[in-house]
């Protein structure tokens, strides 16, 4: 019988133990694989970083222009009336300004750009607006507009090509780099870029004035999209109307941005126009996608003034909806759609001699203290709309004055009298409000939407 030594026993034990451990490990791994593993998800860290303030550059429309006043050139543009400029910063100072070149316009063109630099790392709020009053045989009425920063994309919801109407598209490049723009017209045939409109050069520090008829053709309800490359531009529309031989008003209209919900505050209906037959208030809207849209009109108490208007929008086709049955008063118009849309409201004070009209455009929400320039004009009013479900208290103060508090009811609006040719601060203290400065008289109608302060850069989310 063969003897097994102690060393051999130890070696055999090691083999058995090793095999057992190996088998146990396999069983453990197999069992672990069969069991459900816990979900392990790591949320990426996100930081909100406030960009360093940069200089604020605003572009103003400049003087009111006339088309066809030069006998030897019916297509020539000339200055019809200078514009009064109201500008300032939140410290009571005046921002530096210089003139923009305006080729192809006869007379002293006064389009301006304003440049406000920050103080160290602190932004300096700046606001500016222009206004003009005309009483000529071919141009009459009141016009007002705010000076705005340039953008890479702009939408103009307005204008007309019917007999007696004139539209002039203003494209300003207030920067130091040349820009190239493409103008696309939306009408019954959808989006169309006319020949020569796909690459229009806009030199630095220049404002172009281009007749809308060259882009919109025979479209009676056009919408224009202006897309810039190279540098941002500011687009706006000057429009005027003559009924037979009577001038029917003049207006300066800013560009708008697409959104799912558009809020248009400060629609004022006077007693005379409320009793007049004819379409005195019309909403024009457009979406680049097929979508249903609902138009709601509420009074200052938040009550529906008329039944909501429902409309199905076909992609790229503008639609107009008349708002009939509005009594004398102040209203907020809201357009809600399932796809981003652009909208504006056209309104007139009447249909005879001495009438004026205006395009009311949406106002983005403001949540922080915002500097507002009220242009020169009579009977100016600040309109504040509150679409939320809670009442809001807002602080309003002329620059250098003590603030006053006003209540804006949930779903309603407030109207506050202000002085023309003056600057105000509007502070909703974190609540969301939509604001506009309005002028409403028998022969003077204008609306100037309030936008968030351009001097305060929005925080940027960074994922380290």
C-alpha positions in Angstrom: 0.0 0.0 0.0 1.4 3.3 -1.1 1.8 5.9 1.7 0.6 9.5 1.2 3.0 12.0 2.6 2.0 15.1 4.5 3.1 17.3 1.7 0.9 15.4 -0.7 -2.1 15.7 1.6 -1.6 19.5 1.8 -1.2 19.8 -2.0 -4.4 17.8 -2.5 -6.3 19.9 0.0 -5.2 23.0 -1.8 -6.5 21.6 -5.1 -9.9 20.7 -3.5 -10.3 24.1 -1.8 -9.3 25.9 -5.0 -11.8 24.0 -7.0 -14.5 24.7 -4.5 -13.7 28.4 -4.5 -13.8 28.4 -8.3 -17.1 26.6 -8.5 -18.5 28.9 -5.8 -17.4 32.0 -7.6 -19.0 30.8 -10.8 -22.2 30.1 -9.0 -22.1 33.5 -7.3 -21.4 35.3 -10.6 -24.2 33.4 -12.3 -26.7 34.1 -9.5 -25.7 37.7 -9.4 -26.2 38.1 -13.1 -29.6 36.6 -12.8 -30.7 39.0 -10.1 -32.0 42.5 -11.1 -29.3 45.1 -10.9 -30.1 48.5 -9.4 -30.4 51.4 -11.8 -27.4 53.7 -11.5 -27.9 57.1 -13.2 -25.7 60.1 -12.7 -27.2 63.5 -13.2 -24.8 65.7 -15.1 -23.7 68.7 -13.0 -25.1 71.9 -14.3 -24.0 75.4 -13.5 -25.8 78.6 -14.3 -23.2 81.2 -15.3 -23.9 84.8 -15.9 -22.0 86.0 -19.0 -19.9 89.1 -18.5 -21.9 92.2 -19.7 -21.0 93.5 -23.1 -21.9 96.8 -24.7 -25.5 97.2 -25.7 -26.2 98.3 -29.3 -29.6 99.6 -30.3 -30.8 100.6 -33.7 -33.6 103.2 -34.3 -35.9 103.5 -37.3 -35.1 107.1 -38.1 -37.3 109.5 -40.0 -40.6 108.7 -41.7 -39.9 108.0 -45.4 -42.1 108.8 -48.4 -42.2 106.8 -51.7 -42.8 108.6 -55.0 -42.5 112.2 -54.1 -39.7 112.8 -56.5 -41.4 113.8 -59.9 -38.7 112.3 -62.1 -38.5 109.0 -60.2 -41.7 107.5 -58.9 -39.7 104.8 -57.1 -37.5 107.2 -55.2 -37.5 107.4 -51.4 -37.2 110.7 -49.5 -37.5 111.9 -45.9 -41.0 113.0 -45.1 -40.6 113.9 -41.4 -37.8 113.7 -38.8 -38.3 111.5 -35.8 -38.1 112.7 -32.2 -35.8 110.5 -30.2 -36.2 109.7 -26.5 -33.2 107.9 -25.0 -31.3 107.4 -21.7 -29.8 105.1 -19.2 -31.0 104.0 -15.8 -28.7 106.6 -14.1 -30.2 109.5 -16.0 -27.4 109.8 -18.6 -27.5 109.8 -22.4 -26.0 106.9 -24.3 -23.6 107.8 -27.1 -25.2 107.7 -30.6 -24.2 108.1 -34.2 -26.0 108.1 -37.6 -26.4 105.1 -39.8 -25.9 105.5 -43.5 -29.1 105.2 -45.6 -28.2 104.9 -49.3 -30.9 105.7 -51.8 -32.9 108.1 -49.6 -33.1 111.8 -50.5 -32.8 114.2 -47.7 -31.2 114.1 -44.3 -31.7 110.5 -43.1 -31.5 110.3 -39.3 -31.5 106.6 -38.5 -29.4 106.1 -35.4 -27.5 103.6 -33.4 -26.9 103.9 -29.7 -24.0 102.2 -27.9 -23.9 101.8 -24.2 -20.8 100.1 -22.6 -21.0 98.4 -19.1 -19.3 99.9 -16.1 -16.7 97.3 -15.3 -18.6 94.1 -14.7 -21.9 95.9 -14.1 -24.4 96.3 -17.0 -25.9 99.7 -17.7 -29.5 99.6 -18.8 -30.4 101.7 -21.8 -33.7 102.3 -23.6 -34.7 104.5 -26.6 -37.8 105.1 -28.7 -38.8 107.4 -31.6 -42.0 109.1 -32.7 -43.2 111.4 -35.4 -46.4 113.2 -36.4 -47.4 114.0 -40.0 -50.2 115.9 -41.6 -49.3 115.8 -45.3 -51.6 115.1 -48.3 -50.0 111.7 -48.8 -48.9 110.9 -45.3 -50.7 111.7 -42.1 -50.9 110.2 -38.6 -48.7 109.3 -35.7 -46.0 106.7 -35.5 -43.9 105.4 -32.6 -41.4 102.6 -32.2 -38.7 101.4 -29.8 -35.0 101.1 -30.7 -34.0 97.4 -30.6 -30.9 95.2 -30.7 -30.2 93.4 -34.0 -31.1 89.7 -34.5 -30.1 86.9 -36.8 -33.8 86.2 -37.7 -36.7 88.6 -37.8 -40.4 88.2 -38.8 -42.6 91.1 -40.0 -46.3 90.3 -39.7 -47.9 93.2 -41.5 -47.9 95.3 -44.6 -50.2 95.2 -47.7 -49.9 95.6 -51.4 -53.4 96.8 -52.2 -53.9 100.1 -54.0 -53.3 103.0 -51.7 -51.0 101.2 -49.4 -47.2 101.6 -49.1 -44.8 99.4 -47.2 -41.1 100.1 -46.7 -38.9 97.4 -45.2 -36.1 98.8 -43.1 -33.1 96.6 -42.5 -30.4 98.1 -40.2 -27.0 96.8 -39.5 -25.7 98.7 -36.5 -22.6 96.6 -36.0 -19.1 96.9 -37.5 -19.3 93.7 -39.6 -21.1 93.5 -43.0 -24.2 91.4 -43.2 -26.1 89.5 -45.9 -29.8 89.0 -45.6 -32.4 86.8 -47.3 -36.0 88.0 -47.4 -38.7 85.3 -47.7 -42.3 86.3 -48.4 -45.2 84.1 -47.1 -48.5 84.3 -48.9 -51.2 82.1 -50.5 -48.5 80.1 -52.3 -46.5 79.5 -49.2 -42.9 80.8 -48.7 -41.2 82.4 -51.7 -37.8 84.0 -52.0 -38.0 86.5 -54.9 -35.1 86.8 -57.4 -32.4 89.0 -55.9 -33.8 88.6 -52.3 -31.6 85.6 -51.4 -28.4 87.6 -50.8 -28.9 91.3 -50.1 -25.7 92.9 -48.8 -26.2 95.2 -45.8 -22.9 97.1 -45.0 -21.9 97.8 -41.5 -23.5 100.9 -39.9 -26.1 101.1 -42.6 -29.9 101.0 -42.9 -31.5 99.9 -46.1 -35.0 101.0 -47.1 -36.7 98.6 -49.6 -40.3 98.7 -50.9 -42.3 95.7 -49.7 -44.0 95.4 -53.1 -40.6 94.1 -54.4 -40.8 91.1 -52.1 -44.5 90.5 -51.5 -45.8 91.0 -55.1 -49.6 91.1 -55.1 -50.0 89.5 -51.6 -52.6 91.3 -49.6 -51.7 89.7 -46.3 -47.9 89.0 -46.4 -45.6 87.9 -43.7 -41.9 88.4 -44.2 -38.9 86.5 -42.7 -35.5 88.2 -42.7 -32.6 85.9 -42.1 -29.1 87.3 -41.7 -25.6 85.9 -42.0 -22.3 87.5 -41.1 -23.9 89.9 -38.6 -27.3 90.4 -37.0 -29.7 93.1 -38.3 -32.7 94.9 -37.1 -35.8 94.7 -39.3 -38.9 96.9 -39.1 -41.7 98.0 -41.4 -43.0 101.5 -42.1 -46.5 101.3 -43.7 -49.0 104.0 -44.8 -52.4 104.1 -46.2 -54.4 106.5 -48.5 -58.1 105.9 -49.0 -59.1 107.6 -52.3 -57.5 111.0 -51.7 -57.5 110.9 -47.9 -54.5 109.7 -46.0 -55.5 106.9 -43.6 -52.5 106.7 -41.2 -48.9 105.7 -40.9 -47.2 103.2 -38.7 -43.8 101.8 -37.7 -43.8 98.1 -36.9 -41.1 96.0 -35.2 -40.2 92.4 -36.0 -41.6 89.5 -33.9 -40.4 86.1 -32.8 -42.2 82.7 -33.2 -43.7 81.3 -30.0 -46.4 78.9 -28.9 -48.2 81.7 -27.1 -48.2 85.3 -28.2 -49.5 88.0 -25.8 -50.4 91.4 -27.3 -51.3 93.9 -24.6 -52.8 97.4 -24.9 -55.4 97.1 -27.6 -57.5 100.2 -27.1 -60.9 100.6 -28.8 -62.3 104.1 -28.8 -66.0 104.8 -28.8 -66.0 106.2 -32.3 -64.5 103.1 -33.9 -66.6 100.7 -31.8 -69.7 102.1 -33.4 -68.3 102.2 -37.0 -69.1 99.5 -39.5 -66.1 97.8 -41.1 -63.3 95.6 -40.0 -61.5 97.9 -37.5 -59.5 95.1 -35.7 -57.8 92.2 -37.5 -55.4 89.5 -36.4 -52.8 88.2 -38.9 -51.0 85.0 -38.0 -48.8 82.4 -39.5 -47.1 79.1 -38.6 -44.5 77.1 -40.6 -46.3 73.9 -39.6 -50.0 72.8 -39.8 -51.5 73.6 -36.4 -54.7 74.7 -34.7 -54.7 78.2 -33.1 -57.0 80.0 -30.7 -57.4 83.7 -30.4 -58.6 85.0 -27.1 -59.5 88.6 -26.2 -59.8 89.6 -22.5 -60.7 92.9 -20.9 -58.8 94.4 -18.0 -60.7 92.4 -15.5 -59.7 89.2 -17.2 -63.2 88.5 -18.7 -63.6 87.3 -22.2 -64.7 90.2 -24.4 -65.8 88.0 -27.3 -66.0 84.3 -28.0 -62.6 82.7 -28.6 -61.8 82.4 -32.3 -60.5 79.0 -33.5 -58.6 78.7 -36.8 -56.6 75.9 -38.5 -53.3 77.2 -39.8 -51.8 75.6 -42.9 -48.0 75.5 -43.0 -46.6 78.7 -44.5 -50.0 80.4 -45.3 -50.9 83.6 -43.5 -54.5 83.9 -42.1 -56.5 86.9 -41.1 -59.3 86.9 -38.5 -61.6 89.8 -37.8 -62.3 90.7 -34.2 -65.9 91.9 -34.3 -68.0 93.1 -31.5 -65.4 94.8 -29.3 -66.9 97.6 -27.2 -65.0 100.7 -26.1 -62.2 99.7 -23.7 -58.7 98.2 -23.3 -58.0 94.6 -24.2 -55.3 91.9 -24.3 -55.1 89.6 -27.3 -53.6 86.1 -26.8 -52.8 83.7 -29.7 -52.0 80.1 -28.7 -51.0 77.4 -31.1 -49.6 73.8 -30.9 -46.7 74.9 -33.1 -44.7 78.1 -33.0 -46.5 80.9 -34.7 -46.1 84.7 -35.3 -49.0 87.1 -35.0 -49.9 90.8 -34.9 -53.1 92.9 -34.6 -54.0 95.6 -37.1 -56.3 98.3 -35.8 -57.7 101.6 -37.1 -59.4 104.6 -35.5 -61.8 105.0 -38.5 -62.2 104.9 -42.2 -62.4 108.6 -43.1 -60.2 111.7 -43.3 -58.0 112.1 -40.2 -57.9 108.4 -39.3 -54.8 106.6 -38.2 -53.9 102.9 -37.8 -51.3 100.8 -35.9 -49.9 97.3 -35.9 -49.9 95.8 -32.3 -47.1 93.2 -31.9 -46.5 90.6 -29.2 -44.5 91.6 -26.1 -42.2 89.0 -24.5 -42.6 88.4 -20.8 -40.6 90.6 -18.4 -39.7 89.3 -14.9 -37.1 91.8 -13.8 -36.7 95.5 -13.5 -36.8 96.9 -17.1 -36.1 100.3 -18.4 -38.8 101.7 -20.8 -38.5 104.7 -23.1 -41.9 106.4 -23.6 -41.6 108.3 -26.9 -42.9 111.9 -27.3 -46.7 111.9 -27.8 -50.0 112.8 -26.2 -52.0 110.6 -23.8 -49.4 107.9 -23.4 -50.3 104.9 -21.3 -48.4 101.9 -20.0 -50.4 98.6 -20.4 -49.5 95.6 -18.2 -51.0 92.2 -18.9 -50.9 89.4 -16.4 -51.7 86.0 -17.9 -51.0 84.1 -14.7 -53.5 82.8 -12.1 -52.3 85.0 -9.4 -52.5 88.8 -8.8 -49.2 90.7 -9.4 -48.0 93.9 -7.8 -45.7 95.9 -10.0 -43.5 98.9 -9.2 -43.4 101.7 -11.8 -41.2 104.8 -11.5 -40.0 107.6 -13.7 -36.2 107.7 -13.7 -35.3 109.8 -10.7 -38.7 109.6 -9.0 -40.0 107.5 -6.2 -41.7 104.2 -7.4 -45.4 103.6 -7.1 -47.0 100.2 -6.8 -49.9 99.0 -9.0 -51.9 95.8 -8.8 -52.4 93.7 -12.0 -55.3 91.2 -11.5 -54.8 87.5 -12.4 -55.7 87.0 -16.1 -56.3 90.7 -16.4 -54.5 93.9 -17.1 -53.8 97.4 -15.8 -53.5 100.7 -17.6 -51.2 103.4 -16.1 -50.9 106.9 -17.4 -47.3 108.0 -18.2 -45.6 111.0 -19.7 -44.2 111.1 -23.2 -40.5 111.8 -23.8 -39.5 110.2 -20.5 -38.0 107.0 -19.2 -39.5 104.7 -16.6 -38.5 101.5 -14.8 -41.0 98.7 -14.6 -40.3 96.0 -11.9 -42.6 93.0 -11.5 -40.3 91.6 -8.8 -39.9 88.1 -10.4 -43.5 87.8 -11.6 -44.2 87.5 -15.3 -45.9 90.4 -17.1 -46.3 91.6 -20.7 -46.1 95.3 -21.3 -46.6 97.9 -24.0 -46.8 101.7 -24.3 -49.8 102.8 -26.2 -51.2 106.0 -27.8 -54.8 106.1 -28.7 -56.6 109.2 -30.0 -58.9 110.2 -32.8 -56.0 110.9 -35.2 -53.1 109.2 -33.4 -52.7 105.5 -32.8 -49.5 103.6 -31.9 -48.2 100.7 -29.9 -44.7 100.1 -28.6 -44.0 96.7 -27.1 -41.7 96.4 -24.1 -38.9 93.8 -24.3 -36.7 92.5 -21.6 -33.6 94.6 -20.8 -31.0 94.0 -23.5 -28.1 95.1 -21.2 -28.6 92.1 -18.8 -27.4 88.9 -20.4 -29.4 85.8 -19.7 -27.6 83.1 -17.6 -26.0 80.3 -19.6 -26.3 76.7 -18.4 -22.8 75.0 -18.4 -22.2 71.3 -18.0 -18.6 70.9 -16.7 
